Amino acid sequence: MAIRWNGRMFRVKVRRVSHDRVKECFDVIGNNKTIMIESNRPILALKKLDNWHPTYKIISGKFNSPGFDKSLVDALHEGILNYEKANKRS
């Protein structure tokens, strides 16, 4: 996945490490860091709240640059939606 921030592109790998009815967790793996992000997407889907934007929370790891977390979460959300849309067609 690519993240555009501050005029630069960063490539990271994303892996869903756990999920249940209420939440799911992703590992975002960069060059020298791993960050874990938790989302409430499953509970929103269960309650059929498709118009609600899920909440993403960083539960492990930290950033040295302010503002990068917002770019990361936005790219993660967009990547998940694109992945689900591509797999829905198959």
A tleap script that builds the chain and sets N, CA, C and O, in Angstrom:
source leaprc.protein.ff14SB
mol = sequence {
  NMET ALA ILE ARG TRP ASN GLY ARG MET PHE
  ARG VAL LYS VAL ARG ARG VAL SER HIE ASP
  ARG VAL LYS GLU CYS PHE ASP VAL ILE GLY
  ASN ASN LYS THR ILE MET ILE GLU SER ASN
  ARG PRO ILE LEU ALA LEU LYS LYS LEU ASP
  ASN TRP HIE PRO THR TYR LYS ILE ILE SER
  GLY LYS PHE ASN SER PRO GLY PHE ASP LYS
  SER LEU VAL ASP ALA LEU HIE GLU GLY ILE
  LEU ASN TYR GLU LYS ALA ASN LYS ARG CSER
}
set mol.1.N position { 0.844 -1.159 0.000 }
set mol.1.CA position { 0.000 0.000 0.000 }
set mol.1.C position { 0.895 1.230 0.000 }
set mol.1.O position { 1.959 1.236 0.619 }
set mol.2.N position { 0.464 2.253 -0.687 }
set mol.2.CA position { 1.225 3.499 -0.759 }
set mol.2.C position { 0.518 4.588 0.044 }
set mol.2.O position { -0.708 4.692 0.029 }
set mol.3.N position { 1.303 5.385 0.734 }
set mol.3.CA position { 0.774 6.498 1.514 }
set mol.3.C position { 1.449 7.770 1.015 }
set mol.3.O position { 2.677 7.863 0.985 }
set mol.4.N position { 0.643 8.740 0.628 }
set mol.4.CA position { 1.193 10.029 0.212 }
set mol.4.C position { 1.106 10.961 1.410 }
set mol.4.O position { 0.034 11.176 1.976 }
set mol.5.N position { 2.265 11.513 1.786 }
set mol.5.CA position { 2.307 12.444 2.915 }
set mol.5.C position { 3.412 13.453 2.694 }
set mol.5.O position { 4.555 13.090 2.415 }
set mol.6.N position { 3.070 14.701 2.819 }
set mol.6.CA position { 4.043 15.788 2.749 }
set mol.6.C position { 4.823 15.769 1.434 }
set mol.6.O position { 6.020 16.056 1.409 }
set mol.7.N position { 4.126 15.424 0.335 }
set mol.7.CA position { 4.755 15.404 -0.975 }
set mol.7.C position { 5.609 14.181 -1.257 }
set mol.7.O position { 6.279 14.127 -2.289 }
set mol.8.N position { 5.603 13.200 -0.370 }
set mol.8.CA position { 6.409 11.989 -0.546 }
set mol.8.C position { 5.517 10.759 -0.516 }
set mol.8.O position { 4.424 10.778 0.050 }
set mol.9.N position { 5.997 9.699 -1.129 }
set mol.9.CA position { 5.274 8.427 -1.129 }
set mol.9.C position { 5.999 7.440 -0.216 }
set mol.9.O position { 7.221 7.304 -0.276 }
set mol.10.N position { 5.241 6.766 0.614 }
set mol.10.CA position { 5.772 5.734 1.502 }
set mol.10.C position { 5.059 4.430 1.188 }
set mol.10.O position { 3.837 4.411 1.039 }
set mol.11.N position { 5.808 3.342 1.086 }
set mol.11.CA position { 5.223 2.037 0.833 }
set mol.11.C position { 5.269 1.224 2.122 }
set mol.11.O position { 6.299 1.144 2.792 }
set mol.12.N position { 4.137 0.629 2.449 }
set mol.12.CA position { 4.029 -0.207 3.648 }
set mol.12.C position { 3.274 -1.479 3.287 }
set mol.12.O position { 2.551 -1.528 2.292 }
set mol.13.N position { 3.453 -2.493 4.102 }
set mol.13.CA position { 2.677 -3.723 3.985 }
set mol.13.C position { 1.625 -3.701 5.078 }
set mol.13.O position { 1.891 -3.263 6.197 }
set mol.14.N position { 0.437 -4.171 4.753 }
set mol.14.CA position { -0.660 -4.203 5.723 }
set mol.14.C position { -1.136 -5.644 5.843 }
set mol.14.O position { -1.324 -6.340 4.845 }
set mol.15.N position { -1.325 -6.072 7.077 }
set mol.15.CA position { -1.775 -7.434 7.344 }
set mol.15.C position { -2.842 -7.392 8.428 }
set mol.15.O position { -2.628 -6.803 9.488 }
set mol.16.N position { -3.982 -8.008 8.171 }
set mol.16.CA position { -5.006 -8.100 9.216 }
set mol.16.C position { -4.626 -9.246 10.133 }
set mol.16.O position { -4.538 -10.395 9.701 }
set mol.17.N position { -4.401 -8.930 11.398 }
set mol.17.CA position { -3.910 -9.934 12.333 }
set mol.17.C position { -5.020 -10.548 13.182 }
set mol.17.O position { -4.876 -11.672 13.661 }
set mol.18.N position { -6.118 -9.833 13.373 }
set mol.18.CA position { -7.225 -10.410 14.130 }
set mol.18.C position { -8.514 -9.682 13.782 }
set mol.18.O position { -8.512 -8.525 13.362 }
set mol.19.N position { -9.600 -10.392 13.970 }
set mol.19.CA position { -10.913 -9.771 13.792 }
set mol.19.C position { -11.963 -10.614 14.510 }
set mol.19.O position { -11.846 -11.834 14.622 }
set mol.20.N position { -12.975 -9.929 14.982 }
set mol.20.CA position { -14.125 -10.594 15.584 }
set mol.20.C position { -15.366 -9.769 15.228 }
set mol.20.O position { -15.321 -8.968 14.294 }
set mol.21.N position { -16.454 -9.951 15.944 }
set mol.21.CA position { -17.693 -9.250 15.618 }
set mol.21.C position { -17.621 -7.751 15.889 }
set mol.21.O position { -18.382 -6.980 15.302 }
set mol.22.N position { -16.733 -7.338 16.754 }
set mol.22.CA position { -16.705 -5.950 17.208 }
set mol.22.C position { -15.558 -5.147 16.598 }
set mol.22.O position { -15.740 -3.976 16.267 }
set mol.23.N position { -14.396 -5.745 16.446 }
set mol.23.CA position { -13.232 -4.978 15.997 }
set mol.23.C position { -12.309 -5.852 15.152 }
set mol.23.O position { -12.427 -7.077 15.118 }
set mol.24.N position { -11.391 -5.175 14.476 }
set mol.24.CA position { -10.344 -5.867 13.731 }
set mol.24.C position { -9.042 -5.102 13.928 }
set mol.24.O position { -9.050 -3.891 14.150 }
set mol.25.N position { -7.933 -5.812 13.846 }
set mol.25.CA position { -6.613 -5.205 14.050 }
set mol.25.C position { -5.748 -5.449 12.828 }
set mol.25.O position { -5.756 -6.533 12.243 }
set mol.26.N position { -4.998 -4.411 12.452 }
set mol.26.CA position { -4.087 -4.474 11.319 }
set mol.26.C position { -2.676 -4.151 11.782 }
set mol.26.O position { -2.472 -3.269 12.617 }
set mol.27.N position { -1.707 -4.870 11.236 }
set mol.27.CA position { -0.301 -4.511 11.378 }
set mol.27.C position { 0.094 -3.752 10.130 }
set mol.27.O position { -0.116 -4.231 9.016 }
set mol.28.N position { 0.662 -2.574 10.308 }
set mol.28.CA position { 1.192 -1.783 9.205 }
set mol.28.C position { 2.703 -1.832 9.356 }
set mol.28.O position { 3.259 -1.342 10.339 }
set mol.29.N position { 3.360 -2.430 8.367 }
set mol.29.CA position { 4.785 -2.707 8.468 }
set mol.29.C position { 5.535 -1.838 7.466 }
set mol.29.O position { 5.340 -1.947 6.256 }
set mol.30.N position { 6.391 -0.979 7.992 }
set mol.30.CA position { 7.217 -0.118 7.156 }
set mol.30.C position { 8.644 -0.626 7.123 }
set mol.30.O position { 8.910 -1.779 7.462 }
set mol.31.N position { 9.554 0.233 6.718 }
set mol.31.CA position { 10.966 -0.141 6.629 }
set mol.31.C position { 11.520 -0.616 7.956 }
set mol.31.O position { 12.152 -1.669 8.030 }
set mol.32.N position { 11.283 0.160 9.009 }
set mol.32.CA position { 11.887 -0.168 10.299 }
set mol.32.C position { 10.897 -0.062 11.451 }
set mol.32.O position { 11.304 0.012 12.610 }
set mol.33.N position { 9.595 -0.055 11.144 }
set mol.33.CA position { 8.577 0.082 12.189 }
set mol.33.C position { 7.382 -0.802 11.899 }
set mol.33.O position { 7.069 -1.101 10.746 }
set mol.34.N position { 6.725 -1.212 12.963 }
set mol.34.CA position { 5.435 -1.891 12.859 }
set mol.34.C position { 4.466 -1.163 13.770 }
set mol.34.O position { 4.760 -0.895 14.935 }
set mol.35.N position { 3.320 -0.854 13.223 }
set mol.35.CA position { 2.288 -0.137 13.967 }
set mol.35.C position { 1.022 -0.967 13.915 }
set mol.35.O position { 0.655 -1.470 12.853 }
set mol.36.N position { 0.351 -1.117 15.046 }
set mol.36.CA position { -0.903 -1.853 15.083 }
set mol.36.C position { -2.056 -0.856 15.173 }
set mol.36.O position { -2.047 0.058 15.998 }
set mol.37.N position { -3.040 -1.052 14.310 }
set mol.37.CA position { -4.206 -0.172 14.248 }
set mol.37.C position { -5.458 -1.008 14.439 }
set mol.37.O position { -5.606 -2.075 13.844 }
set mol.38.N position { -6.352 -0.512 15.276 }
set mol.38.CA position { -7.611 -1.194 15.578 }
set mol.38.C position { -8.761 -0.424 14.948 }
set mol.38.O position { -8.758 0.807 14.927 }
set mol.39.N position { -9.750 -1.159 14.432 }
set mol.39.CA position { -10.892 -0.541 13.770 }
set mol.39.C position { -12.194 -1.160 14.282 }
set mol.39.O position { -12.234 -2.323 14.683 }
set mol.40.N position { -13.249 -0.357 14.255 }
set mol.40.CA position { -14.572 -0.863 14.640 }
set mol.40.C position { -15.439 -1.180 13.418 }
set mol.40.O position { -16.664 -1.214 13.526 }
set mol.41.N position { -14.826 -1.409 12.274 }
set mol.41.CA position { -15.577 -1.696 11.051 }
set mol.41.C position { -16.528 -2.881 11.178 }
set mol.41.O position { -17.656 -2.785 10.694 }
set mol.42.N position { -16.134 -4.010 11.811 }
set mol.42.CA position { -17.054 -5.154 11.870 }
set mol.42.C position { -18.381 -4.852 12.582 }
set mol.42.O position { -19.433 -5.308 12.137 }
set mol.43.N position { -18.342 -4.101 13.664 }
set mol.43.CA position { -19.592 -3.807 14.375 }
set mol.43.C position { -20.474 -2.873 13.557 }
set mol.43.O position { -21.699 -2.980 13.604 }
set mol.44.N position { -19.863 -1.962 12.811 }
set mol.44.CA position { -20.653 -1.089 11.938 }
set mol.44.C position { -21.311 -1.891 10.828 }
set mol.44.O position { -22.464 -1.637 10.480 }
set mol.45.N position { -20.594 -2.854 10.269 }
set mol.45.CA position { -21.166 -3.704 9.224 }
set mol.45.C position { -22.269 -4.590 9.793 }
set mol.45.O position { -23.293 -4.807 9.145 }
set mol.46.N position { -22.060 -5.098 10.999 }
set mol.46.CA position { -23.059 -5.950 11.646 }
set mol.46.C position { -24.362 -5.191 11.888 }
set mol.46.O position { -25.451 -5.741 11.722 }
set mol.47.N position { -24.240 -3.932 12.277 }
set mol.47.CA position { -25.423 -3.106 12.528 }
set mol.47.C position { -25.922 -2.419 11.267 }
set mol.47.O position { -26.868 -1.633 11.320 }
set mol.48.N position { -25.286 -2.713 10.121 }
set mol.48.CA position { -25.658 -2.147 8.818 }
set mol.48.C position { -25.595 -0.619 8.805 }
set mol.48.O position { -26.461 0.049 8.241 }
set mol.49.N position { -24.561 -0.090 9.432 }
set mol.49.CA position { -24.332 1.360 9.456 }
set mol.49.C position { -23.298 1.709 8.375 }
set mol.49.O position { -22.196 2.170 8.674 }
set mol.50.N position { -23.679 1.480 7.124 }
set mol.50.CA position { -22.750 1.645 6.007 }
set mol.50.C position { -22.326 3.092 5.791 }
set mol.50.O position { -21.249 3.338 5.248 }
set mol.51.N position { -23.137 4.045 6.200 }
set mol.51.CA position { -22.805 5.449 5.981 }
set mol.51.C position { -21.887 6.014 7.067 }
set mol.51.O position { -21.413 7.143 6.938 }
set mol.52.N position { -21.633 5.269 8.110 }
set mol.52.CA position { -20.769 5.733 9.179 }
set mol.52.C position { -19.314 5.450 8.826 }
set mol.52.O position { -18.998 4.401 8.265 }
set mol.53.N position { -18.440 6.376 9.150 }
set mol.53.CA position { -17.013 6.177 8.932 }
set mol.53.C position { -16.452 5.437 10.143 }
set mol.53.O position { -16.666 5.866 11.277 }
set mol.54.N position { -15.739 4.334 9.922 }
set mol.54.CA position { -15.186 3.595 11.063 }
set mol.54.C position { -14.141 4.409 11.823 }
set mol.54.O position { -13.532 5.333 11.284 }
set mol.55.N position { -13.955 4.046 13.065 }
set mol.55.CA position { -12.938 4.674 13.904 }
set mol.55.C position { -11.690 3.808 13.859 }
set mol.55.O position { -11.761 2.591 14.028 }
set mol.56.N position { -10.557 4.437 13.632 }
set mol.56.CA position { -9.272 3.750 13.640 }
set mol.56.C position { -8.449 4.297 14.793 }
set mol.56.O position { -8.355 5.510 14.983 }
set mol.57.N position { -7.852 3.388 15.566 }
set mol.57.CA position { -7.083 3.801 16.732 }
set mol.57.C position { -5.729 3.091 16.707 }
set mol.57.O position { -5.660 1.877 16.513 }
set mol.58.N position { -4.675 3.845 16.901 }
set mol.58.CA position { -3.338 3.261 16.954 }
set mol.58.C position { -3.144 2.690 18.358 }
set mol.58.O position { -3.177 3.421 19.347 }
set mol.59.N position { -2.943 1.381 18.429 }
set mol.59.CA position { -2.829 0.743 19.741 }
set mol.59.C position { -1.401 0.318 20.059 }
set mol.59.O position { -1.104 -0.056 21.194 }
set mol.60.N position { -0.516 0.372 19.070 }
set mol.60.CA position { 0.875 0.025 19.322 }
set mol.60.C position { 1.752 0.727 18.292 }
set mol.60.O position { 1.434 0.737 17.103 }
set mol.61.N position { 2.832 1.302 18.741 }
set mol.61.CA position { 3.735 2.040 17.870 }
set mol.61.C position { 3.469 3.533 17.971 }
set mol.61.O position { 2.463 3.962 18.537 }
set mol.62.N position { 4.384 4.320 17.414 }
set mol.62.CA position { 4.199 5.765 17.434 }
set mol.62.C position { 4.898 6.381 16.240 }
set mol.62.O position { 5.709 5.739 15.572 }
set mol.63.N position { 4.568 7.642 15.982 }
set mol.63.CA position { 5.118 8.378 14.848 }
set mol.63.C position { 5.991 9.515 15.354 }
set mol.63.O position { 5.735 10.099 16.407 }
set mol.64.N position { 7.019 9.813 14.588 }
set mol.64.CA position { 7.860 10.956 14.900 }
set mol.64.C position { 7.365 12.217 14.205 }
set mol.64.O position { 7.721 13.328 14.598 }
set mol.65.N position { 6.550 12.047 13.178 }
set mol.65.CA position { 6.076 13.178 12.380 }
set mol.65.C position { 4.593 13.408 12.631 }
set mol.65.O position { 3.784 12.509 12.406 }
set mol.66.N position { 4.225 14.598 13.092 }
set mol.66.CA position { 2.805 14.883 13.308 }
set mol.66.C position { 2.067 14.931 11.974 }
set mol.66.O position { 2.583 15.463 10.991 }
set mol.67.N position { 0.877 14.382 11.946 }
set mol.67.CA position { 0.063 14.401 10.744 }
set mol.67.C position { 0.177 13.136 9.911 }
set mol.67.O position { -0.692 12.864 9.084 }
set mol.68.N position { 1.240 12.355 10.115 }
set mol.68.CA position { 1.401 11.142 9.321 }
set mol.68.C position { 0.337 10.110 9.681 }
set mol.68.O position { -0.096 9.345 8.819 }
set mol.69.N position { -0.089 10.079 10.941 }
set mol.69.CA position { -1.094 9.102 11.357 }
set mol.69.C position { -2.402 9.284 10.600 }
set mol.69.O position { -3.036 8.297 10.227 }
set mol.70.N position { -2.817 10.518 10.368 }
set mol.70.CA position { -4.052 10.776 9.605 }
set mol.70.C position { -3.909 10.272 8.174 }
set mol.70.O position { -4.832 9.652 7.644 }
set mol.71.N position { -2.770 10.528 7.544 }
set mol.71.CA position { -2.539 10.043 6.183 }
set mol.71.C position { -2.537 8.516 6.139 }
set mol.71.O position { -3.065 7.916 5.203 }
set mol.72.N position { -1.944 7.894 7.147 }
set mol.72.CA position { -1.901 6.443 7.219 }
set mol.72.C position { -3.297 5.858 7.363 }
set mol.72.O position { -3.645 4.914 6.655 }
set mol.73.N position { -4.092 6.395 8.255 }
set mol.73.CA position { -5.450 5.888 8.484 }
set mol.73.C position { -6.311 6.094 7.239 }
set mol.73.O position { -7.078 5.205 6.870 }
set mol.74.N position { -6.198 7.244 6.591 }
set mol.74.CA position { -6.967 7.498 5.374 }
set mol.74.C position { -6.591 6.514 4.272 }
set mol.74.O position { -7.467 5.986 3.587 }
set mol.75.N position { -5.301 6.265 4.097 }
set mol.75.CA position { -4.839 5.319 3.084 }
set mol.75.C position { -5.275 3.897 3.429 }
set mol.75.O position { -5.648 3.132 2.540 }
set mol.76.N position { -5.232 3.542 4.701 }
set mol.76.CA position { -5.665 2.209 5.133 }
set mol.76.C position { -7.149 2.023 4.840 }
set mol.76.O position { -7.546 0.992 4.297 }
set mol.77.N position { -7.960 2.993 5.185 }
set mol.77.CA position { -9.398 2.901 4.949 }
set mol.77.C position { -9.696 2.779 3.452 }
set mol.77.O position { -10.500 1.942 3.042 }
set mol.78.N position { -9.053 3.609 2.647 }
set mol.78.CA position { -9.261 3.560 1.203 }
set mol.78.C position { -8.798 2.222 0.629 }
set mol.78.O position { -9.456 1.661 -0.248 }
set mol.79.N position { -7.674 1.712 1.118 }
set mol.79.CA position { -7.175 0.420 0.660 }
set mol.79.C position { -8.112 -0.723 1.007 }
set mol.79.O position { -8.303 -1.635 0.201 }
set mol.80.N position { -8.695 -0.685 2.192 }
set mol.80.CA position { -9.643 -1.731 2.596 }
set mol.80.C position { -10.870 -1.690 1.699 }
set mol.80.O position { -11.335 -2.730 1.233 }
set mol.81.N position { -11.401 -0.490 1.453 }
set mol.81.CA position { -12.575 -0.364 0.592 }
set mol.81.C position { -12.289 -0.867 -0.820 }
set mol.81.O position { -13.112 -1.572 -1.404 }
set mol.82.N position { -11.131 -0.513 -1.371 }
set mol.82.CA position { -10.754 -0.976 -2.712 }
set mol.82.C position { -10.600 -2.486 -2.758 }
set mol.82.O position { -11.018 -3.128 -3.721 }
set mol.83.N position { -9.999 -3.055 -1.717 }
set mol.83.CA position { -9.826 -4.506 -1.645 }
set mol.83.C position { -11.176 -5.216 -1.594 }
set mol.83.O position { -11.388 -6.208 -2.290 }
set mol.84.N position { -12.084 -4.705 -0.769 }
set mol.84.CA position { -13.406 -5.327 -0.653 }
set mol.84.C position { -14.190 -5.197 -1.951 }
set mol.84.O position { -14.890 -6.128 -2.349 }
set mol.85.N position { -14.079 -4.051 -2.613 }
set mol.85.CA position { -14.776 -3.845 -3.874 }
set mol.85.C position { -14.241 -4.797 -4.943 }
set mol.85.O position { -15.023 -5.365 -5.706 }
set mol.86.N position { -12.933 -4.977 -5.010 }
set mol.86.CA position { -12.326 -5.883 -5.993 }
set mol.86.C position { -12.715 -7.332 -5.731 }
set mol.86.O position { -12.944 -8.093 -6.671 }
set mol.87.N position { -12.791 -7.713 -4.469 }
set mol.87.CA position { -13.140 -9.087 -4.147 }
set mol.87.C position { -14.627 -9.369 -4.255 }
set mol.87.O position { -15.033 -10.525 -4.376 }
set mol.88.N position { -15.436 -8.333 -4.214 }
set mol.88.CA position { -16.882 -8.505 -4.366 }
set mol.88.C position { -17.225 -8.899 -5.793 }
set mol.88.O position { -18.158 -9.668 -6.021 }
set mol.89.N position { -16.470 -8.373 -6.761 }
set mol.89.CA position { -16.709 -8.671 -8.171 }
set mol.89.C position { -16.338 -10.102 -8.523 }
set mol.89.O position { -16.930 -10.688 -9.429 }
set mol.90.N position { -15.370 -10.671 -7.823 }
set mol.90.CA position { -14.875 -12.008 -8.160 }
set mol.90.C position { -15.892 -13.081 -7.878 }
set mol.90.O position { -15.625 -14.260 -8.109 }
savepdb mol mol.pdb
quit
